[in-house]
């Protein structure tokens, strides 16, 4: 009986040792995969592993997953799903409609045809120009520029007693991201429309100015206007 117990205990110990070794191998493989993902670059060009989002509110809505091709094919349709779409894809989608102001599409140019490949090449060339000029990670420059130029307050219109009044409101993080990108695209479009400056160069200049918090950046001007209007409507 004692011999049987000893054999049973030895068998159990061997099985536990084998399970432990298998778990170690699985953990090692998982660590290797993580390292591979960290080394993976966006479009095979831009390293996003060290990009930091300092704003705690916008962190959830700035998606920087490293992929060779950022194209969601419109799969994310639920509420707040834009946070699942890569920031560069959101940027390229806004580049497709630079002349759209408010509820009207005021200006149309031949290159703004809505083609994904054409819009994405504009964004990639813009990031390359930023990298050449600043000697920094262009994705980090873009993220910091969005954080700098994102308005915190805005206004809405409320109706009371038949009269309409402006009311100051706090802007949501998702709206702050999309509004800032839209202002950057519109400002760059105005500076390149019917001019020698190409849209890629105008975009790169606008992003660098917002990154440096320069006053002549279109996005920074719109931010200051929005916050001044909100202050006066409190």
Rosetta blueprint (number, residue, H / E / L):
1 X L
2 X H
3 X H
4 X H
5 X H
6 X H
7 X H
8 X H
9 X H
10 X H
11 X H
12 X H
13 X H
14 X H
15 X H
16 X H
17 X H
18 X H
19 X H
20 X H
21 X H
22 X H
23 X H
24 X H
25 X H
26 X H
27 X H
28 X H
29 X H
30 X H
31 X H
32 X H
33 X H
34 X H
35 X H
36 X H
37 X H
38 X H
39 X H
40 X L
41 X L
42 X E
43 X L
44 X L
45 X L
46 X E
47 X L
48 X L
49 X L
50 X L
51 X L
52 X L
53 X L
54 X L
55 X L
56 X L
57 X L
58 X H
59 X H
60 X H
61 X H
62 X L
63 X E
64 X L
65 X L
66 X L
67 X L
68 X L
69 X L
70 X L
71 X L
72 X L
73 X L
74 X L
75 X L
76 X L
77 X L
78 X L
79 X L
80 X L
81 X H
82 X H
83 X H
84 X H
85 X L
86 X E
87 X H
88 X H
89 X H
90 X H
91 X H
92 X H
93 X H
94 X H
95 X H
96 X L
97 X L
98 X L
99 X L
100 X E
101 X E
102 X L
103 X L
104 X E
105 X E
106 X L
107 X L
108 X L
109 X L
110 X L
111 X L
112 X L
113 X L
114 X L
115 X L
116 X H
117 X H
118 X H
119 X H
120 X H
121 X H
122 X H
123 X H
124 X H
125 X H
126 X H
127 X H
128 X H
129 X H
130 X H
131 X H
132 X H
133 X H
134 X H
135 X L
136 X L
137 X L
138 X H
139 X H
140 X H
141 X H
142 X H
143 X H
144 X H
145 X H
146 X H
147 X H
148 X H
149 X H
150 X L
151 X L
152 X L
153 X E
154 X E
155 X E
156 X E
157 X E
158 X E
159 X E
160 X E
161 X L
162 X L
163 X E
164 X E
165 X E
166 X E
167 X E
168 X E
169 X E
170 X E
171 X L
172 X L
173 X H
174 X H
175 X H
176 X H
177 X H
178 X H
179 X H
180 X H
181 X H
182 X H
183 X H
184 X H
185 X H
186 X H
187 X H
188 X H
189 X H
190 X H
191 X H
192 X H
193 X L
194 X L
195 X L
196 X L
197 X L
198 X L
199 X H
200 X H
201 X H
202 X H
203 X H
204 X H
205 X H
206 X H
207 X H
208 X H
209 X H
210 X H
211 X H
212 X L
213 X L
214 X L
215 X L
216 X L
217 X L
218 X H
219 X H
220 X H
221 X H
222 X H
223 X H
224 X H
225 X H
226 X H
227 X H
228 X H
229 X H
230 X H
231 X H
232 X H
233 X L
234 X L
